[in-house]
Amino acid sequence: MFVRQMNYLVALAREKHFARAADACNVSQPTLSAGLRKLEEELGLPLVVRGHRFIGFTEQGERVLGWARQIVADYDSLRQEKADAVGRISGTLRVGAIPSVTAAAPALLAPFRTRHPGVKVQMFSLSSALIQRGLDELELDAGITYLENEPLSRVRRLDLYTERYVFVTRAAEKIARRRSIGWAQAAAEPLCLLTPDMQNRRIIDQVLAGLGIASQPEIETNSFMGIWAFVRRGPWGSIVPSASFTGLGEGSDLVAVPLVEPEHVQPVGLVVSDRDPLPPVAAALLRAARAGTMGSFD
C-alpha cells in the first residue's frame, strides 16, 4: 500500500490534476485522494495544498516527492530485476529523444525491442532540457541527445553516431543537382528553419555565425514535418541533420545536398542517469549500445 500511495503522489506531480492522476494510476479520483490522505496521516505531514483543484505541494510535500520518485523507480527496477533473474527482462523502457534524432533512434530501439520482447518501449520527442529533467525526476530511463552542444549533467554517456548536415530542396530545383553546397550559399537561399528555441536551430545559427552570417529564415516551424511541408510547397529550402532527412524513406520528392565549408559534425549519444544500480531496462539498453547490437544510423 505504501508504494501505491507514493505512486499516487508521483502521478499527481506529473499530471498536476487529480482526475488525470487517478486515470494514470487506474483508480477512481476518490481512491487516489483517500490514498494521499492516508499517506499524510502515516507520515504526520501535510503534503498537498488543498483546494477545489490541484494547487501544488507543501514544502514538506516537495521533499517527500523526491523520496517518492526514488521509491517508485526503485520498486519498478526491483520488479524488472526479478524478471531479469530468470532470464527475461520485462517492464517499460522510457526514452527521451531530441527531435532531430527521432528518425535515427529506431536503429537502436528496434533491435533492443526484438532482443527483449518482454519490454515495452516508449520514445518521447523532447528538448534536451526536458530530457535532463526526466532523468533527474526518474520519469525517463534514458535519453538520446547531443553530447557536446549544451551537454547534460549527472549522466553516463555513450557515443552513438556523428550528425552531419544537408541542404534540403525540391528535386525540380537546379540546386538539387549539385554534389555539395557551402553553408554561406545555403544561407542565401529562401529558408525554412526550426524555431530558435530548438537546440538544432541554435547549432545551425552557431555555424553560420562562425562564417559571419546571421540566419534569416523566411519561415520558422518547431517540427520537421512542418519543414518538409514548406519545402515541398516551395520556394524554400532547409538545413537539417542528414538522419532526419533519411527518415523520410525512399521515393521522397525532396533531395538532400551535403553541406560543406565547413563540414560541421555533431556527436549524438545515449545518456542514462549516473546512479547505481541502474534500472535493468536502462542497463540492458546501455549494454546493447556498447556491444553495437543495433542497426545503421545512416
HUJO-V577249 format. One record per backbone hydrogen bond with DSSP energy under -1.0 kcal/mol. NH is the residue of the N-H (numbers start at 1). CO is the residue of the C=O. If there is no record, write none. Layout:
nh-><NH	NH>
co-><CO	CO>
This chain:
nh-><5	6	7	8	9	10	11	12	13	14	15	16	21	22	23	24	25	26	27	32	33	34	35	36	37	38	39	40	41	42	43	44	45	49	58	62	63	64	65	66	67	68	69	70	71	72	73	74	75	76	77	78	79	80	81	82	83	84	85	87	88	91	93	95	96	97	98	101	105	107	108	109	110	112	113	114	115	116	119	120	122	124	126	131	132	133	134	135	136	137	138	139	140	141	142	143	144	145	147	156	158	160	161	163	166	167	168	169	171	173	176	177	178	181	183	186	187	189	192	193	195	198	202	203	204	205	206	207	208	209	210	211	212	213	218	219	221	227	228	229	230	231	232	233	234	237	238	240	242	245	246	247	248	249	255	257	259	260	264	266	268	269	270	271	272	274	275	283	284	285	286	287	288	289	290	291	293	294	295>
co-><1	2	3	4	5	6	7	8	9	10	11	12	17	18	19	20	21	23	22	28	29	30	31	32	33	34	35	36	37	38	39	40	40	56	47	58	59	60	61	62	63	64	65	66	67	68	69	70	71	72	73	74	75	76	77	78	79	80	81	84	83	118	120	122	142	124	144	98	101	104	105	105	106	108	109	110	111	112	116	91	93	95	97	127	128	129	130	131	132	133	135	134	134	94	94	271	96	269	267	272	270	268	268	266	240	257	238	255	253	170	173	174	175	258	260	182	183	186	237	219	221	195	198	199	200	201	202	203	204	205	206	208	209	208	191	191	193	223	224	225	226	227	228	229	230	190	168	166	164	241	242	243	245	246	169	167	165	181	262	163	161	145	158	143	156	154	273	279	280	281	282	283	284	285	286	287	288	292	107>
